Amino acid sequence: MSVILILIITSIVVAIVFLGAFYWAVKSGQYDDTYSPSVRMLFEDKKKEKKHETK
């Protein structure tokens, strides 16, 4: 019986930690931009030109 209580308390603590991390992510603005990721694949990537040094 005591093992079940330990598992329940541990799972509640882990759930609170994940809920806190999710709340922090929402408050810090990580989920604000929902439009750009959906159209990012439509734009072509600019290729970087390598500068060759000749001596």
PQR file of N, CA, C, O and H, with PARSE charges and radii, in Angstrom:
ATOM      1  N   MET A   1       0.819  -1.194   0.000 -0.4000 1.5000
ATOM      2  CA  MET A   1       0.000   0.000   0.000 -0.0000 2.0000
ATOM      3  C   MET A   1       0.863   1.259   0.000  0.5500 1.7000
ATOM      4  O   MET A   1       0.505   2.257  -0.626 -0.5500 1.4000
ATOM      5  N   SER A   2       1.991   1.219   0.693 -0.4000 1.5000
ATOM      6  CA  SER A   2       2.843   2.399   0.767 -0.0000 2.0000
ATOM      7  C   SER A   2       3.519   2.683  -0.577  0.5500 1.7000
ATOM      8  O   SER A   2       3.827   3.834  -0.888 -0.5500 1.4000
ATOM      9  H   SER A   2       2.283   0.408   1.201  0.4000 1.0000
ATOM     10  N   VAL A   3       3.751   1.631  -1.374 -0.4000 1.5000
ATOM     11  CA  VAL A   3       4.356   1.815  -2.696 -0.0000 2.0000
ATOM     12  C   VAL A   3       3.404   2.582  -3.602  0.5500 1.7000
ATOM     13  O   VAL A   3       3.843   3.424  -4.385 -0.5500 1.4000
ATOM     14  H   VAL A   3       3.502   0.697  -1.122  0.4000 1.0000
ATOM     15  N   ILE A   4       2.113   2.306  -3.508 -0.4000 1.5000
ATOM     16  CA  ILE A   4       1.123   3.009  -4.320 -0.0000 2.0000
ATOM     17  C   ILE A   4       1.087   4.488  -3.944  0.5500 1.7000
ATOM     18  O   ILE A   4       0.994   5.344  -4.823 -0.5500 1.4000
ATOM     19  H   ILE A   4       1.756   1.622  -2.872  0.4000 1.0000
ATOM     20  N   LEU A   5       1.160   4.793  -2.666 -0.4000 1.5000
ATOM     21  CA  LEU A   5       1.159   6.184  -2.229 -0.0000 2.0000
ATOM     22  C   LEU A   5       2.406   6.916  -2.719  0.5500 1.7000
ATOM     23  O   LEU A   5       2.324   8.074  -3.126 -0.5500 1.4000
ATOM     24  H   LEU A   5       1.236   4.097  -1.952  0.4000 1.0000
ATOM     25  N   ILE A   6       3.548   6.256  -2.685 -0.4000 1.5000
ATOM     26  CA  ILE A   6       4.787   6.869  -3.177 -0.0000 2.0000
ATOM     27  C   ILE A   6       4.686   7.134  -4.676  0.5500 1.7000
ATOM     28  O   ILE A   6       5.100   8.194  -5.145 -0.5500 1.4000
ATOM     29  H   ILE A   6       3.615   5.314  -2.354  0.4000 1.0000
ATOM     30  N   LEU A   7       4.140   6.183  -5.429 -0.4000 1.5000
ATOM     31  CA  LEU A   7       3.986   6.368  -6.870 -0.0000 2.0000
ATOM     32  C   LEU A   7       2.996   7.480  -7.198  0.5500 1.7000
ATOM     33  O   LEU A   7       3.227   8.251  -8.130 -0.5500 1.4000
ATOM     34  H   LEU A   7       3.804   5.322  -5.048  0.4000 1.0000
ATOM     35  N   ILE A   8       1.914   7.576  -6.462 -0.4000 1.5000
ATOM     36  CA  ILE A   8       0.928   8.639  -6.697 -0.0000 2.0000
ATOM     37  C   ILE A   8       1.535  10.002  -6.398  0.5500 1.7000
ATOM     38  O   ILE A   8       1.372  10.936  -7.183 -0.5500 1.4000
ATOM     39  H   ILE A   8       1.727   6.950  -5.705  0.4000 1.0000
ATOM     40  N   ILE A   9       2.218  10.125  -5.294 -0.4000 1.5000
ATOM     41  CA  ILE A   9       2.843  11.406  -4.938 -0.0000 2.0000
ATOM     42  C   ILE A   9       3.911  11.778  -5.948  0.5500 1.7000
ATOM     43  O   ILE A   9       4.007  12.938  -6.348 -0.5500 1.4000
ATOM     44  H   ILE A   9       2.350   9.367  -4.656  0.4000 1.0000
ATOM     45  N   THR A  10       4.722  10.802  -6.371 -0.4000 1.5000
ATOM     46  CA  THR A  10       5.762  11.067  -7.366 -0.0000 2.0000
ATOM     47  C   THR A  10       5.157  11.495  -8.692  0.5500 1.7000
ATOM     48  O   THR A  10       5.668  12.411  -9.335 -0.5500 1.4000
ATOM     49  H   THR A  10       4.644   9.860  -6.046  0.4000 1.0000
ATOM     50  N   SER A  11       4.085  10.852  -9.108 -0.4000 1.5000
ATOM     51  CA  SER A  11       3.457  11.225 -10.378 -0.0000 2.0000
ATOM     52  C   SER A  11       2.821  12.607 -10.305  0.5500 1.7000
ATOM     53  O   SER A  11       2.833  13.341 -11.293 -0.5500 1.4000
ATOM     54  H   SER A  11       3.670  10.107  -8.586  0.4000 1.0000
ATOM     55  N   ILE A  12       2.271  12.969  -9.168 -0.4000 1.5000
ATOM     56  CA  ILE A  12       1.702  14.316  -9.017 -0.0000 2.0000
ATOM     57  C   ILE A  12       2.803  15.364  -9.059  0.5500 1.7000
ATOM     58  O   ILE A  12       2.630  16.419  -9.671 -0.5500 1.4000
ATOM     59  H   ILE A  12       2.261  12.372  -8.365  0.4000 1.0000
ATOM     60  N   VAL A  13       3.922  15.090  -8.423 -0.4000 1.5000
ATOM     61  CA  VAL A  13       5.046  16.040  -8.445 -0.0000 2.0000
ATOM     62  C   VAL A  13       5.585  16.199  -9.861  0.5500 1.7000
ATOM     63  O   VAL A  13       5.865  17.319 -10.290 -0.5500 1.4000
ATOM     64  H   VAL A  13       4.062  14.234  -7.926  0.4000 1.0000
ATOM     65  N   VAL A  14       5.734  15.094 -10.595 -0.4000 1.5000
ATOM     66  CA  VAL A  14       6.224  15.167 -11.976 -0.0000 2.0000
ATOM     67  C   VAL A  14       5.234  15.924 -12.850  0.5500 1.7000
ATOM     68  O   VAL A  14       5.644  16.718 -13.696 -0.5500 1.4000
ATOM     69  H   VAL A  14       5.507  14.185 -10.247  0.4000 1.0000
ATOM     70  N   ALA A  15       3.943  15.693 -12.664 -0.4000 1.5000
ATOM     71  CA  ALA A  15       2.923  16.407 -13.431 -0.0000 2.0000
ATOM     72  C   ALA A  15       2.966  17.902 -13.138  0.5500 1.7000
ATOM     73  O   ALA A  15       2.804  18.705 -14.057 -0.5500 1.4000
ATOM     74  H   ALA A  15       3.609  15.048 -11.977  0.4000 1.0000
ATOM     75  N   ILE A  16       3.175  18.292 -11.903 -0.4000 1.5000
ATOM     76  CA  ILE A  16       3.265  19.709 -11.550 -0.0000 2.0000
ATOM     77  C   ILE A  16       4.500  20.340 -12.174  0.5500 1.7000
ATOM     78  O   ILE A  16       4.450  21.484 -12.625 -0.5500 1.4000
ATOM     79  H   ILE A  16       3.307  17.639 -11.157  0.4000 1.0000
ATOM     80  N   VAL A  17       5.613  19.605 -12.206 -0.4000 1.5000
ATOM     81  CA  VAL A  17       6.838  20.129 -12.835 -0.0000 2.0000
ATOM     82  C   VAL A  17       6.613  20.358 -14.321  0.5500 1.7000
ATOM     83  O   VAL A  17       6.995  21.404 -14.846 -0.5500 1.4000
ATOM     84  H   VAL A  17       5.654  18.675 -11.840  0.4000 1.0000
ATOM     85  N   PHE A  18       5.998  19.395 -15.012 -0.4000 1.5000
ATOM     86  CA  PHE A  18       5.737  19.559 -16.441 -0.0000 2.0000
ATOM     87  C   PHE A  18       4.724  20.668 -16.703  0.5500 1.7000
ATOM     88  O   PHE A  18       4.858  21.404 -17.681 -0.5500 1.4000
ATOM     89  H   PHE A  18       5.688  18.545 -14.585  0.4000 1.0000
ATOM     90  N   LEU A  19       3.727  20.797 -15.856 -0.4000 1.5000
ATOM     91  CA  LEU A  19       2.760  21.880 -15.998 -0.0000 2.0000
ATOM     92  C   LEU A  19       3.436  23.227 -15.803  0.5500 1.7000
ATOM     93  O   LEU A  19       3.129  24.182 -16.517 -0.5500 1.4000
ATOM     94  H   LEU A  19       3.619  20.200 -15.062  0.4000 1.0000
ATOM     95  N   GLY A  20       4.345  23.316 -14.853 -0.4000 1.5000
ATOM     96  CA  GLY A  20       5.099  24.550 -14.639 -0.0000 2.0000
ATOM     97  C   GLY A  20       5.990  24.889 -15.828  0.5500 1.7000
ATOM     98  O   GLY A  20       6.098  26.052 -16.215 -0.5500 1.4000
ATOM     99  H   GLY A  20       4.595  22.541 -14.273  0.4000 1.0000
ATOM    100  N   ALA A  21       6.630  23.871 -16.410 -0.4000 1.5000
ATOM    101  CA  ALA A  21       7.473  24.101 -17.587 -0.0000 2.0000
ATOM    102  C   ALA A  21       6.631  24.557 -18.780  0.5500 1.7000
ATOM    103  O   ALA A  21       7.053  25.432 -19.537 -0.5500 1.4000
ATOM    104  H   ALA A  21       6.542  22.926 -16.096  0.4000 1.0000
ATOM    105  N   PHE A  22       5.458  23.978 -18.950 -0.4000 1.5000
ATOM    106  CA  PHE A  22       4.572  24.388 -20.030 -0.0000 2.0000
ATOM    107  C   PHE A  22       4.083  25.820 -19.812  0.5500 1.7000
ATOM    108  O   PHE A  22       4.042  26.613 -20.753 -0.5500 1.4000
ATOM    109  H   PHE A  22       5.115  23.267 -18.335  0.4000 1.0000
ATOM    110  N   TYR A  23       3.719  26.147 -18.596 -0.4000 1.5000
ATOM    111  CA  TYR A  23       3.271  27.506 -18.273 -0.0000 2.0000
ATOM    112  C   TYR A  23       4.382  28.512 -18.540  0.5500 1.7000
ATOM    113  O   TYR A  23       4.128  29.589 -19.078 -0.5500 1.4000
ATOM    114  H   TYR A  23       3.753  25.504 -17.831  0.4000 1.0000
ATOM    115  N   TRP A  24       5.613  28.167 -18.166 -0.4000 1.5000
ATOM    116  CA  TRP A  24       6.743  29.053 -18.400 -0.0000 2.0000
ATOM    117  C   TRP A  24       6.975  29.257 -19.902  0.5500 1.7000
ATOM    118  O   TRP A  24       7.272  30.368 -20.343 -0.5500 1.4000
ATOM    119  H   TRP A  24       5.820  27.292 -17.729  0.4000 1.0000
ATOM    120  N   ALA A  25       6.839  28.185 -20.681 -0.4000 1.5000
ATOM    121  CA  ALA A  25       7.034  28.280 -22.134 -0.0000 2.0000
ATOM    122  C   ALA A  25       5.973  29.167 -22.773  0.5500 1.7000
ATOM    123  O   ALA A  25       6.276  29.935 -23.686 -0.5500 1.4000
ATOM    124  H   ALA A  25       6.598  27.282 -20.323  0.4000 1.0000
ATOM    125  N   VAL A  26       4.751  29.069 -22.308 -0.4000 1.5000
ATOM    126  CA  VAL A  26       3.677  29.902 -22.860 -0.0000 2.0000
ATOM    127  C   VAL A  26       3.898  31.362 -22.479  0.5500 1.7000
ATOM    128  O   VAL A  26       3.718  32.252 -23.310 -0.5500 1.4000
ATOM    129  H   VAL A  26       4.505  28.445 -21.567  0.4000 1.0000
ATOM    130  N   LYS A  27       4.280  31.611 -21.251 -0.4000 1.5000
ATOM    131  CA  LYS A  27       4.489  32.991 -20.801 -0.0000 2.0000
ATOM    132  C   LYS A  27       5.707  33.637 -21.450  0.5500 1.7000
ATOM    133  O   LYS A  27       5.744  34.858 -21.599 -0.5500 1.4000
ATOM    134  H   LYS A  27       4.426  30.888 -20.576  0.4000 1.0000
ATOM    135  N   SER A  28       6.702  32.846 -21.840 -0.4000 1.5000
ATOM    136  CA  SER A  28       7.898  33.406 -22.456 -0.0000 2.0000
ATOM    137  C   SER A  28       7.729  33.627 -23.954  0.5500 1.7000
ATOM    138  O   SER A  28       8.627  34.173 -24.595 -0.5500 1.4000
ATOM    139  H   SER A  28       6.671  31.854 -21.719  0.4000 1.0000
ATOM    140  N   GLY A  29       6.595  33.214 -24.530 -0.4000 1.5000
ATOM    141  CA  GLY A  29       6.298  33.514 -25.917 -0.0000 2.0000
ATOM    142  C   GLY A  29       6.765  32.488 -26.921  0.5500 1.7000
ATOM    143  O   GLY A  29       6.892  32.814 -28.101 -0.5500 1.4000
ATOM    144  H   GLY A  29       5.865  32.770 -24.010  0.4000 1.0000
ATOM    145  N   GLN A  30       7.025  31.275 -26.512 -0.4000 1.5000
ATOM    146  CA  GLN A  30       7.515  30.271 -27.452 -0.0000 2.0000
ATOM    147  C   GLN A  30       6.433  29.784 -28.408  0.5500 1.7000
ATOM    148  O   GLN A  30       6.751  29.214 -29.452 -0.5500 1.4000
ATOM    149  H   GLN A  30       6.922  31.010 -25.553  0.4000 1.0000
ATOM    150  N   TYR A  31       5.174  29.993 -28.078 -0.4000 1.5000
ATOM    151  CA  TYR A  31       4.083  29.521 -28.920 -0.0000 2.0000
ATOM    152  C   TYR A  31       3.343  30.666 -29.598  0.5500 1.7000
ATOM    153  O   TYR A  31       2.219  30.472 -30.061 -0.5500 1.4000
ATOM    154  H   TYR A  31       4.916  30.456 -27.230  0.4000 1.0000
ATOM    155  N   ASP A  32       3.939  31.851 -29.670 -0.4000 1.5000
ATOM    156  CA  ASP A  32       3.267  33.007 -30.250 -0.0000 2.0000
ATOM    157  C   ASP A  32       3.159  32.944 -31.768  0.5500 1.7000
ATOM    158  O   ASP A  32       2.113  33.286 -32.320 -0.5500 1.4000
ATOM    159  H   ASP A  32       4.852  32.009 -29.294  0.4000 1.0000
ATOM    160  N   ASP A  33       4.206  32.519 -32.449 -0.4000 1.5000
ATOM    161  CA  ASP A  33       4.234  32.532 -33.911 -0.0000 2.0000
ATOM    162  C   ASP A  33       3.703  31.205 -34.446  0.5500 1.7000
ATOM    163  O   ASP A  33       4.426  30.209 -34.478 -0.5500 1.4000
ATOM    164  H   ASP A  33       5.055  32.242 -32.001  0.4000 1.0000
ATOM    165  N   THR A  34       2.442  31.195 -34.865 -0.4000 1.5000
ATOM    166  CA  THR A  34       1.863  29.969 -35.403 -0.0000 2.0000
ATOM    167  C   THR A  34       1.773  29.983 -36.920  0.5500 1.7000
ATOM    168  O   THR A  34       1.425  28.965 -37.517 -0.5500 1.4000
ATOM    169  H   THR A  34       1.855  32.004 -34.839  0.4000 1.0000
ATOM    170  N   TYR A  35       2.075  31.105 -37.560 -0.4000 1.5000
ATOM    171  CA  TYR A  35       1.935  31.210 -39.010 -0.0000 2.0000
ATOM    172  C   TYR A  35       3.231  30.863 -39.742  0.5500 1.7000
ATOM    173  O   TYR A  35       3.196  30.135 -40.734 -0.5500 1.4000
ATOM    174  H   TYR A  35       2.358  31.932 -37.075  0.4000 1.0000
ATOM    175  N   SER A  36       4.351  31.360 -39.281 -0.4000 1.5000
ATOM    176  CA  SER A  36       5.623  31.192 -39.998 -0.0000 2.0000
ATOM    177  C   SER A  36       6.048  29.740 -40.227  0.5500 1.7000
ATOM    178  O   SER A  36       6.491  29.417 -41.329 -0.5500 1.4000
ATOM    179  H   SER A  36       4.380  31.952 -38.476  0.4000 1.0000
ATOM    180  N   PRO A  37       5.935  28.857 -39.245 -0.5600 1.5000
ATOM    181  CA  PRO A  37       6.373  27.482 -39.513  0.2800 2.0000
ATOM    182  C   PRO A  37       5.602  26.800 -40.642  0.5500 1.7000
ATOM    183  O   PRO A  37       6.147  25.931 -41.323 -0.5500 1.4000
ATOM    184  N   SER A  38       4.344  27.182 -40.848 -0.4000 1.5000
ATOM    185  CA  SER A  38       3.561  26.520 -41.889 -0.0000 2.0000
ATOM    186  C   SER A  38       3.926  26.984 -43.290  0.5500 1.7000
ATOM    187  O   SER A  38       3.693  26.250 -44.250 -0.5500 1.4000
ATOM    188  H   SER A  38       3.901  27.888 -40.295  0.4000 1.0000
ATOM    189  N   VAL A  39       4.491  28.173 -43.438 -0.4000 1.5000
ATOM    190  CA  VAL A  39       4.853  28.669 -44.766 -0.0000 2.0000
ATOM    191  C   VAL A  39       6.357  28.716 -44.985  0.5500 1.7000
ATOM    192  O   VAL A  39       6.810  29.097 -46.064 -0.5500 1.4000
ATOM    193  H   VAL A  39       4.680  28.769 -42.658  0.4000 1.0000
ATOM    194  N   ARG A  40       7.130  28.337 -43.990 -0.4000 1.5000
ATOM    195  CA  ARG A  40       8.588  28.392 -44.100 -0.0000 2.0000
ATOM    196  C   ARG A  40       9.094  27.481 -45.210  0.5500 1.7000
ATOM    197  O   ARG A  40      10.082  27.809 -45.867 -0.5500 1.4000
ATOM    198  H   ARG A  40       6.762  28.027 -43.113  0.4000 1.0000
ATOM    199  N   MET A  41       8.438  26.343 -45.433 -0.4000 1.5000
ATOM    200  CA  MET A  41       8.903  25.407 -46.453 -0.0000 2.0000
ATOM    201  C   MET A  41       8.641  25.920 -47.862  0.5500 1.7000
ATOM    202  O   MET A  41       9.183  25.366 -48.819 -0.5500 1.4000
ATOM    203  H   MET A  41       7.636  26.077 -44.899  0.4000 1.0000
ATOM    204  N   LEU A  42       7.830  26.956 -48.021 -0.4000 1.5000
ATOM    205  CA  LEU A  42       7.536  27.489 -49.342 -0.0000 2.0000
ATOM    206  C   LEU A  42       8.623  28.436 -49.843  0.5500 1.7000
ATOM    207  O   LEU A  42       8.727  28.673 -51.046 -0.5500 1.4000
ATOM    208  H   LEU A  42       7.389  27.405 -47.244  0.4000 1.0000
ATOM    209  N   PHE A  43       9.421  28.972 -48.947 -0.4000 1.5000
ATOM    210  CA  PHE A  43      10.474  29.913 -49.332 -0.0000 2.0000
ATOM    211  C   PHE A  43      11.763  29.162 -49.645  0.5500 1.7000
ATOM    212  O   PHE A  43      12.099  28.172 -48.994 -0.5500 1.4000
ATOM    213  H   PHE A  43       9.337  28.780 -47.969  0.4000 1.0000
ATOM    214  N   GLU A  44      12.469  29.648 -50.644 -0.4000 1.5000
ATOM    215  CA  GLU A  44      13.737  29.022 -50.990 -0.0000 2.0000
ATOM    216  C   GLU A  44      14.823  29.506 -50.045  0.5500 1.7000
ATOM    217  O   GLU A  44      14.854  30.671 -49.647 -0.5500 1.4000
ATOM    218  H   GLU A  44      12.197  30.452 -51.173  0.4000 1.0000
ATOM    219  N   ASP A  45      15.699  28.603 -49.700 -0.4000 1.5000
ATOM    220  CA  ASP A  45      16.821  28.969 -48.853 -0.0000 2.0000
ATOM    221  C   ASP A  45      17.864  29.683 -49.701  0.5500 1.7000
ATOM    222  O   ASP A  45      18.125  29.296 -50.840 -0.5500 1.4000
ATOM    223  H   ASP A  45      15.674  27.656 -50.023  0.4000 1.0000
ATOM    224  N   LYS A  46      18.448  30.713 -49.141 -0.4000 1.5000
ATOM    225  CA  LYS A  46      19.524  31.409 -49.833 -0.0000 2.0000
ATOM    226  C   LYS A  46      20.813  30.637 -49.608  0.5500 1.7000
ATOM    227  O   LYS A  46      21.194  30.350 -48.473 -0.5500 1.4000
ATOM    228  H   LYS A  46      18.236  31.027 -48.215  0.4000 1.0000
ATOM    229  N   LYS A  47      21.471  30.311 -50.697 -0.4000 1.5000
ATOM    230  CA  LYS A  47      22.726  29.577 -50.589 -0.0000 2.0000
ATOM    231  C   LYS A  47      23.846  30.551 -50.278  0.5500 1.7000
ATOM    232  O   LYS A  47      23.942  31.624 -50.872 -0.5500 1.4000
ATOM    233  H   LYS A  47      21.162  30.545 -51.619  0.4000 1.0000
ATOM    234  N   LYS A  48      24.675  30.165 -49.352 -0.4000 1.5000
ATOM    235  CA  LYS A  48      25.813  30.996 -48.983 -0.0000 2.0000
ATOM    236  C   LYS A  48      26.931  30.777 -49.988  0.5500 1.7000
ATOM    237  O   LYS A  48      27.282  29.644 -50.316 -0.5500 1.4000
ATOM    238  H   LYS A  48      24.596  29.293 -48.869  0.4000 1.0000
ATOM    239  N   GLU A  49      27.475  31.869 -50.463 -0.4000 1.5000
ATOM    240  CA  GLU A  49      28.593  31.761 -51.394 -0.0000 2.0000
ATOM    241  C   GLU A  49      29.894  31.705 -50.610  0.5500 1.7000
ATOM    242  O   GLU A  49      30.134  32.500 -49.702 -0.5500 1.4000
ATOM    243  H   GLU A  49      27.190  32.789 -50.197  0.4000 1.0000
ATOM    244  N   LYS A  50      30.713  30.756 -50.984 -0.4000 1.5000
ATOM    245  CA  LYS A  50      32.002  30.617 -50.309 -0.0000 2.0000
ATOM    246  C   LYS A  50      33.004  31.523 -51.001  0.5500 1.7000
ATOM    247  O   LYS A  50      33.083  31.571 -52.228 -0.5500 1.4000
ATOM    248  H   LYS A  50      30.518  30.110 -51.722  0.4000 1.0000
ATOM    249  N   LYS A  51      33.755  32.229 -50.199 -0.4000 1.5000
ATOM    250  CA  LYS A  51      34.814  33.090 -50.734 -0.0000 2.0000
ATOM    251  C   LYS A  51      36.117  32.319 -50.713  0.5500 1.7000
ATOM    252  O   LYS A  51      36.598  31.896 -49.661 -0.5500 1.4000
ATOM    253  H   LYS A  51      33.690  32.191 -49.202  0.4000 1.0000
ATOM    254  N   HIS A  52      36.677  32.147 -51.896 -0.4000 1.5000
ATOM    255  CA  HIS A  52      37.937  31.414 -51.997 -0.0000 2.0000
ATOM    256  C   HIS A  52      39.091  32.417 -52.000  0.5500 1.7000
ATOM    257  O   HIS A  52      39.098  33.395 -52.748 -0.5500 1.4000
ATOM    258  H   HIS A  52      36.287  32.491 -52.750  0.4000 1.0000
ATOM    259  N   GLU A  53      40.035  32.144 -51.160 -0.4000 1.5000
ATOM    260  CA  GLU A  53      41.208  32.998 -51.112 -0.0000 2.0000
ATOM    261  C   GLU A  53      42.265  32.414 -52.043  0.5500 1.7000
ATOM    262  O   GLU A  53      42.642  31.249 -51.921 -0.5500 1.4000
ATOM    263  H   GLU A  53      40.029  31.350 -50.551  0.4000 1.0000
ATOM    264  N   THR A  54      42.738  33.244 -52.977 -0.4000 1.5000
ATOM    265  CA  THR A  54      43.798  32.806 -53.890 -0.0000 2.0000
ATOM    266  C   THR A  54      45.049  33.595 -53.594  0.5500 1.7000
ATOM    267  O   THR A  54      45.013  34.803 -53.360 -0.5500 1.4000
ATOM    268  H   THR A  54      42.431  34.191 -53.076  0.4000 1.0000
ATOM    269  N   LYS A  55      46.148  32.887 -53.611 -0.4000 1.5000
ATOM    270  CA  LYS A  55      47.422  33.558 -53.322 -0.0000 2.0000
ATOM    271  C   LYS A  55      48.324  33.463 -54.514  0.5500 1.7000
ATOM    272  O   LYS A  55      49.447  33.965 -54.479 -0.5500 1.4000
ATOM    273  H   LYS A  55      46.177  31.905 -53.802  0.4000 1.0000
TER
END
